[in-house]
Each structure stands twice: as C-alpha cells, then as structure tokens.
Amino acid sequence: MLGGVGPTELIVILFIVLILFGAGKLPEIGGALGKGIKNFKKASKEPDVIDITPPEKEITEDTSSEKPGE
C-alpha cells in the first residue's frame, strides 16, 4: 500500500485522529484538506511567470479645481 502502511495502521491512525479532533470537526478538517489539495494542484498547473508591469492609469478630467459658473 502506501509505503508499507497497511489497513491496520490506517485504522489506528483514523482512530487516533477521531479521538483528538472529535466527530464534529472531521468534516471541517476534510473540507480544509480538500481545498488545500485543490489549490496546490491549481498552483502547480499555472505557469511560473510573474507580471510586474504596472497597470495602466485611466486619464480622467479633474473638474474639482474649477469654480462653479466659470
């Protein structure tokens, strides 16, 4: 199996995790672990290019300095 970890060892590990975290926390832990794996896979597929060009500024007319009526 997984590097010499058999079904008996997996059951013992799951039992210890259940004792440490409780049954109520297991869905939260599983969800967080799933999100972490998903983000890791997504990050490993993205290219390693970093865009350092500054964003273009929009040119807008500043009319706040004009006095009304002029």
HELIX and SHEET records of a PDB file:
HELIX    1   1 PRO A    7  PHE A   21  1                                  15    
HELIX    2   2 LEU A   26  LYS A   45  1                                  20    
END                                                                             
